[in-house]
Amino acid sequence: MKKQVVIIGAAGRMGKALVNGIATGVVPELELVGAVDLSSIPDQGKDIGELAGAGHIGVNLTSNLPALVSPGRIFIDFSFHSGIAERGEVLSQQTTCWVIGTTGLSPDEQADVSRIAGKIPVVFSPNMSLGVNLLAALVEKTAAALANNGYDIEILERHHRKKVDAPSGTALYLGESAARGAGWKLDDVAQHGREGIREGDRPVQEIGFHSFRGGDLAGDHTVTFAADGELIELSHRATSRDTFAIGALRAAGWLAGKPAGLYTMNDVLGLS
C-alpha cells in the first residue's frame, strides 16, 4: 500500500514541483491524496495536477486542511511561515507526519514546531537538498579549522525576485554551521549587510550575511573564508527547484512510521 501525501502550499512554486515529483514517481511509494492552499487562491477547486502541468490526477485544490487530516498521512508543508503553529495543531490531532520546508520561521515559531514534534514525527529543514546538507557539514568542519586562525567568514545568497525573506533560511543554516564549528553563538556574531563607515577593523568573531534578489534564481549560496593571501569558497547552486522537491519527497517516505520527534535532513540522509 502506498503512503498517502498531502501538500500544503500546493499552488506555489514548490508545491507544484512536489506534485510533479509524485506524478512522475520520484519516490514510488508515495501517492498524492490532497492539495491545500489559501482560500484566496483563485484556482480553488481545480485539479492540482493540471495546475502543476502534470495532467489530470483527480486531486482538487482546497483550503480545508482539517478535512484531509487522517491517521498515517504525510503532510509536506511549503506554505508561508505565518500560521505554522495553527497548522501543526490541526495535524497533531491525529497520528500524522509533517515535513516542513517552510523558511523564515521566527524563534517563537520554531519553538512551536518543536512543541508539536512532541506529539507527531516532524522533519524540519531550511533546505531539503542533499548537496546543501553536505555543504553545511563541510562549512562546520572548515570553520573549526580556520575561523580562529585569521579567516573571516562571509555568506552570500542569491534568490529569485519573489523571495520575501532575507537572509534565506539556508544562509542562516550555513551560518549556524559555521558558528558551531568556530565555537561561537550566531546571534552574537551575525552581521546583516553593511552600510556607512565603521570605526576600526572588522571583528574577528563576525559572520557577514548578504542577500541578492533578482531574476528566477532557484538558490545560490557561497560561504567564504578569507585570510591575508588566500580565499576559500564553498558553494552550492540549485539549478532547479526539483532538487528541493526530491529531498522533501525522500523525507516524506523516510518519516512514515517514525515515532514522534523533531528530525532533520541529516537524519533522513544518514549524516547525523
Helices and strands as residue ranges (DSSP letters): E 3-8, H 13-23, E 30-36, H 48-52, E 61-62, G 66-68, E 74-77, H 84-91, E 97-100, H 107-116, E 121-124, H 130-146, E 152-159, H 169-182, H 186-189, E 190-192, E 207-213, E 220-227, E 230-237, H 242-255, E 261-263, H 265-269
